[in-house]
Amino acid sequence: MPKPGMLDFINKAKWDAWNAIGSLPKETARKNYVDLVSSLSPSSESSGRVDKEPGSESVVITSEDGITKIMLNRPAQKNAITIQMYQEILSALEATSKDDNSVITVLTGNGDYYSSGNDLTNFTNLPPGGIEEVAKTGSILLRDFVDCFIDFPKPLIAVVNGPAVGIAVTLLGLFDAVYASDRATFHTPFTQLGQTAEGCSSYTFPKIMGPAKAIEMLIFGKKLTAHEACAQGLVTEVFPDSTFQKEVWARLKAYAKLPPNAMRISKELIRHNEKEKLHAVNAEESTALQGRWLSEECMNAIINFLSRKSKL
């Protein structure tokens, strides 16, 4: 086949892999090539196609005792977030914001991870419009998604049951409380992937932890432990993993019995003066990311990451 352009992630990776085979024995070369292509090509486990089928359970929404729980449910994929999951979470937040029976809303993960952030196969399923269409629609979806967190009118709690990566971390600045297991970690490896921060973190993180600590995380990719994140103000409280679920849910059930209108009005008073700024920051971050996704630097970084991942 002709050499693919820089905008064609999968075929460029295939081309590079084929040309890197060199003088390997034929059978070894074929196996190495097939392994790499298999890791890059979407599968039912890695691409989120299962999420688009009727009866999908990648995002599980339950309501009980005044608490709406939105649980990321792809434990085998470390709760990586697909495009479909973004849409499901957004729809769930919009619905629960209008539900009079829902007092507080909780976002958590099933399994060992809270969330490993974006499922990078979001970037490998190219529509007819190519990477330009992916970047444009991705930017719009991201902006709408984060706007929904900014405008959410009721108490919003993150129950961080394990490691959090990328947007699963940056969004935390928009939550009203963040409770973490002591085995949770917080990592934003944007620069490693040729990308920039989102979730309003370019504004909220410096405000929460100071510019120097925010730069360590958002630019240099420093990973924080749960206790470090708590000391820097990103996490409200840390619990031992052995008692995490029991202690946190007991507390949340108590919160859900508080007068709901008083909580909603108090949140509005606390957040009101920030909303216009947050929306502006979200728009700027989304536009910057759209440009990053179209850059050769970002494309190469993602291809290199996927190629390294296939060799693990």
Secondary structure, DSSP 8 states (H G I E B T S, - for coil): -----TT-HHHHHHHHHHHT-TT--HHHHHHHHHHHHHHHS--TTTS-GGGGSTT--SEEEEEETTEEEEEE--GGGTT-B-HHHHHHHHHHHHHHHT-TT--EEEEEESSS-SB--B-GGGGTS--TTHHHHHHHHHHHHHHHHHHHHHH--S-EEEEE-S-EETHHHHGGGGSSEEEEETT-EEE--TGGGT----TTHHHHHHHHH-HHHHHHHHTT---EEHHHHHHTTS-SEEE-TTTHHHHHHHHHHHHTTS-HHHHHHHHHHHHHHHHHHHHHHHHHHHHHHHHHHTSHHHHHHHHHHHHHHHH-
